[in-house]
């Protein structure tokens, strides 16, 4: 099922002209993710730099409106980890629904503990119904399996402030 808010946005004629954008405001984004290490390199300081791919999905946010609720998530990134902390993490993710609509999410993690670190997210370059949406926000990723395991998993939650252009 498509987002009810998105259906309203598409049904209500808005005087949107080329170059005019409309703020839709912040909306929750949450979900789960499994990370699979594709390649690991020792950093020479007791940690590693890993190339990873991830799979997961987004939730519906417990009754609150979420533009990407129920989307599949696929990511590719590079992460540096040492002493139980994420030093850096940059990834490109594609959130897509069963109807072929999609949005790209660029992630950049702040240094912080593995079990709960902050991520800046930029959304855009969508397709289908999401072609004119963009946004920025912050997520917290809470990992529940150690970074040295083959497939650590966890949850993420936060919000994105959306714009319709």
C-alpha positions as CSV (number, residue, x, y, z in Angstrom):
1,X,0.0,0.0,0.0
2,X,1.3,3.5,-0.8
3,X,1.6,6.1,1.8
4,X,-1.7,7.9,2.5
5,X,0.1,11.2,2.7
6,X,1.7,10.7,-0.7
7,X,-1.7,9.8,-2.2
8,X,-3.1,13.1,-0.9
9,X,-0.1,15.0,-2.2
10,X,-0.6,13.6,-5.7
11,X,-4.4,14.0,-5.6
12,X,-4.5,17.7,-4.5
13,X,-3.6,20.1,-7.2
14,X,-0.9,22.3,-5.8
15,X,0.3,25.4,-7.6
16,X,3.8,24.0,-8.0
17,X,5.7,25.7,-10.8
18,X,9.2,24.9,-12.0
19,X,11.7,25.9,-9.4
20,X,9.1,26.2,-6.6
21,X,9.6,23.8,-3.7
22,X,7.3,23.0,-0.8
23,X,8.4,21.9,2.6
24,X,6.6,18.8,3.8
25,X,8.2,18.8,7.2
26,X,10.0,16.1,9.2
27,X,8.6,12.6,9.2
28,X,9.9,9.5,11.0
29,X,12.0,6.9,9.4
30,X,12.9,3.6,11.1
31,X,13.7,0.0,10.2
32,X,16.2,-2.8,10.4
33,X,19.4,-3.7,8.6
34,X,21.9,-6.6,8.3
35,X,25.4,-5.7,7.3
36,X,27.5,-8.2,5.4
37,X,31.3,-7.6,5.2
38,X,32.5,-7.8,1.6
39,X,36.1,-7.0,2.4
40,X,38.1,-6.2,5.6
41,X,41.5,-4.6,5.9
42,X,43.4,-4.3,9.2
43,X,44.0,-0.6,9.9
44,X,47.3,-1.4,11.8
45,X,45.8,0.1,15.0
46,X,43.7,-2.7,16.3
47,X,40.7,-1.9,14.1
48,X,39.6,-2.5,10.5
49,X,38.2,-0.8,7.4
50,X,35.4,-2.8,5.9
51,X,33.5,-2.6,2.6
52,X,30.0,-3.7,3.3
53,X,26.6,-4.3,1.8
54,X,23.4,-4.2,3.7
55,X,19.8,-5.4,3.3
56,X,16.8,-4.5,5.4
57,X,13.6,-2.6,5.3
58,X,11.7,0.4,6.7
59,X,8.9,0.3,9.2
60,X,5.6,2.2,9.2
61,X,6.5,4.2,12.3
62,X,3.8,3.0,14.7
63,X,0.9,4.8,13.1
64,X,2.8,8.0,12.4
65,X,3.1,9.0,8.7
66,X,6.3,7.7,7.0
67,X,6.9,8.4,3.4
68,X,9.1,5.3,3.0
69,X,7.2,3.0,5.2
70,X,7.4,-0.6,4.1
71,X,10.3,-0.1,1.6
72,X,13.1,-2.6,1.0
73,X,16.5,-1.2,1.7
74,X,19.8,-2.1,-0.1
75,X,23.1,-0.4,0.8
76,X,26.8,-0.4,-0.1
77,X,29.3,1.4,2.0
78,X,32.8,1.6,3.6
79,X,33.1,1.7,7.4
80,X,36.1,2.1,9.8
81,X,35.8,0.4,13.2
82,X,38.1,0.4,16.2
83,X,37.8,-0.5,19.9
84,X,34.0,-1.0,19.6
85,X,33.4,2.4,17.9
86,X,32.5,3.5,14.4
87,X,35.1,6.0,13.3
88,X,33.5,6.6,9.9
89,X,30.9,5.1,7.6
90,X,29.7,6.3,4.3
91,X,27.1,4.5,2.3
92,X,24.7,4.8,-0.6
93,X,21.3,3.1,-0.1
94,X,18.3,2.5,-2.3
95,X,14.9,2.4,-0.7
96,X,12.3,0.8,-3.0
97,X,8.7,-0.3,-2.9
98,X,7.0,-3.2,-4.7
99,X,5.6,-0.7,-7.3
100,X,9.0,0.3,-8.6
101,X,9.1,3.7,-6.7
102,X,12.5,4.4,-5.2
103,X,14.6,7.0,-3.4
104,X,18.4,7.1,-2.9
105,X,19.7,7.7,0.6
106,X,23.3,8.9,1.2
107,X,24.5,8.0,4.7
108,X,27.4,9.5,6.6
109,X,28.0,8.3,10.2
110,X,29.5,10.4,13.0
111,X,32.2,8.8,15.1
112,X,30.5,7.0,18.0
113,X,30.0,3.7,19.8
114,X,29.1,0.7,17.6
115,X,26.0,0.0,19.6
116,X,24.4,3.4,19.0
117,X,25.8,6.0,16.6
118,X,24.4,8.9,14.7
119,X,24.0,9.1,10.9
120,X,23.3,12.1,8.7
121,X,21.1,11.1,5.7
122,X,20.4,12.9,2.5
123,X,17.5,11.6,0.4
124,X,16.7,12.3,-3.3
125,X,17.2,11.2,-6.9
126,X,13.9,9.3,-6.6
127,X,11.9,7.5,-9.3
128,X,8.2,7.1,-9.9
129,X,6.0,8.8,-7.3
130,X,9.2,9.9,-5.4
131,X,11.0,11.6,-8.3
132,X,10.3,15.1,-6.9
133,X,11.0,14.4,-3.3
134,X,14.2,15.2,-1.4
135,X,15.2,15.6,2.2
136,X,17.8,15.6,4.9
137,X,17.7,14.2,8.4
138,X,19.4,12.3,11.2
139,X,19.2,8.7,12.2
140,X,20.5,6.7,15.1
141,X,21.7,3.2,14.2
142,X,21.7,0.7,17.1
143,X,23.7,-2.4,16.3
144,X,23.0,-5.6,18.3
145,X,25.7,-7.9,17.1
146,X,29.5,-7.2,17.4
147,X,31.2,-5.6,14.4
148,X,33.6,-8.5,14.1
149,X,30.8,-11.0,13.3
150,X,30.1,-12.0,9.7
151,X,26.6,-10.4,9.6
152,X,26.0,-7.8,12.3
153,X,22.4,-6.5,12.5
154,X,20.6,-3.7,14.1
155,X,17.8,-1.1,13.9
156,X,17.8,2.6,12.9
157,X,15.4,5.4,13.8
158,X,15.1,9.1,13.3
159,X,13.5,11.5,10.9
160,X,13.9,13.2,7.5
161,X,12.6,16.7,6.7
162,X,11.1,16.3,3.2
163,X,10.8,18.8,0.4
164,X,8.6,18.5,-2.7
165,X,10.2,20.2,-5.7
